[in-house]
Amino acid sequence: MQIGFLGTGGIAAPMVEALAGKGHKILVSERSADISARLAAQFDEVSVASNEQVVSGSEVVIACLMADVAPKVLSDLPFREGQKLISVMVDVSVETLRRLVAPATDISVTIPMPFIAKGGCPLPVYPDTGSVQALFGAENIILPVKSEAALNAHFAALALSSVILAEMLTTADWLAGVTGDEAKAEAYVAALIAGYFKGMRFDGSGEVKTLLDALSTEGGLNATLRDRMQGAREELTEGLDAFRPRLGLPEV
Ligand SMILES: NC(=O)c1ccc[n+]([C@@H]2O[C@H](COP(=O)([O-])OP(=O)(O)OC[C@H]3O[C@@H](n4cnc5c(N)ncnc54)[C@H](OP(=O)(O)O)[C@@H]3O)[C@@H](O)[C@H]2O)c1
């Protein structure tokens, strides 16, 4: 397939890496010169092109622009009927995209994370036109959702990532304070948490609750610390709710 990237920054690069070596021809826009040049040098099938060439030469265009420049950039480009667009842009609605890339109508929005380069990335999609599945489905977890609000709620949920990493760091720092060995403390905490996720099926069958139940012996260290931190989980829900107006989600 001929695939084009508009914007060659922090998220475009790992998406190109995810698609490389699979028989596609990939055009990347001549921006972020260091990144586009690196990708073209690294992969035979990647070429650097103008935005116009990216759109005219691609069956699927993947828009990886910041929201503030997207309207100006997209509205000037020669999109055509039957062309597919995948947007990964936060804060650019489906309605706006339809207007900007007409007469192209096959539009999907998804939320990749940089680790898509290695696969295993959860990709919520709305609307689901099949493009995301076709390009990324073999190595990643495609999760079509029912509405734009449902998609946007995933932007809130992904903010959990840094909360968990921050808690891991706090625990490693505390551990190093006792052991005096920062490197081993970090290694221990990272491997401990990674170990819990190894082999998970990510099929929504309740594995998270099963793992948690297994760590719930009354009076045990896990249950004791968790009970003490109940307030933090209430704050987590409040923090997620605080994103509702910004993300256009219904109020509770
Ligand atoms: N980073 C993530 O983990 C992530 C995850 C999910 C979604 N997203 C979304 O992806 C989008 C891009 O994020 P990012 O982190 O990749 O940002 P970024 O690193 O700043 O990349 C933006 C890219 O757009 C290029 N650009 C600016 N003006 C352009 C123009 N007129 N024509 C073509 N390209 C132009 C920039 O080039 P120059 O460097 O030359 O200005 C840069 O290559 C955002 O909407 C963000 O919300 C990001």
The ligand as a Gaussian input file, in Angstrom:
#p B3LYP/6-31G(d) Opt

LIG

0 1
 N        3.488000      12.079000      20.683000
 C        2.575000      11.212000      21.057000
 O        2.844000      10.285000      21.854000
 C        1.161000      11.297000      20.512000
 C        0.265000      10.249000      20.792000
 C       -1.014000      10.315000      20.257000
 C       -1.401000      11.387000      19.473000
 N       -0.507000      12.405000      19.233000
 C       -0.938000      13.532000      18.381000
 O       -0.128000      13.526000      17.213000
 C        0.029000      14.864000      16.740000
 C        1.527000      15.132000      16.566000
 O        2.157000      14.988000      17.831000
 P        3.722000      14.822000      17.923000
 O        4.001000      14.508000      19.335000
 O        4.204000      13.907000      16.865000
 O        4.168000      16.327000      17.615000
 P        5.531000      16.848000      16.969000
 O        6.663000      15.968000      17.349000
 O        5.602000      18.312000      17.267000
 O        5.274000      16.637000      15.416000
 C        4.502000      17.526000      14.636000
 C        5.019000      17.437000      13.236000
 O        4.276000      18.319000      12.401000
 C        5.210000      18.964000      11.540000
 N        4.657000      20.157000      10.930000
 C        4.491000      21.402000      11.450000
 N        3.979000      22.216000      10.497000
 C        3.842000      21.452000       9.372000
 C        3.405000      21.721000       8.033000
 N        3.000000      22.927000       7.670000
 N        3.400000      20.713000       7.136000
 C        3.815000      19.464000       7.491000
 N        4.249000      19.176000       8.729000
 C        4.268000      20.151000       9.641000
 C        6.381000      19.250000      12.457000
 O        7.514000      19.601000      11.683000
 P        8.628000      20.624000      12.232000
 O        9.325000      19.887000      13.352000
 O        9.515000      20.822000      11.042000
 O        7.904000      21.853000      12.677000
 C        6.492000      17.879000      13.103000
 O        7.151000      16.967000      12.245000
 C       -0.630000      15.783000      17.757000
 O       -1.902000      16.173000      17.285000
 C       -0.747000      14.909000      18.994000
 O       -1.866000      15.247000      19.769000
 C        0.772000      12.378000      19.723000

